[in-house]
Amino acid sequence: MSEGLKPCPFCGATNNHLQLRYIGGEVFFVACNECITEGPARKIQSEAITAWNTRAGEKA
């Protein structure tokens, strides 16, 4: 698992990684290597990690 990433919220896998993609410009997102889930795309790397680590019902 990449440093600072929570397990996948769907399958629980820890084999997750940050990816860079070009969608009208650079965007970052975290992806699960097990169930192929992708987190929300963000323009800033740290924001993509925060979005992945955010869980419904958790206090910030």
Number of C-alpha atoms within 10 A of each C-alpha: 12 12 8 9 17 19 17 23 16 9 12 12 15 16 16 21 16 18 14 14 12 8 9 6 7 13 17 22 24 26 19 22 14 13 13 11 15 17 20 16 21 18 14 12 17 13 15 20 23 18 15 22 16 13 12 6 6 6 6 5
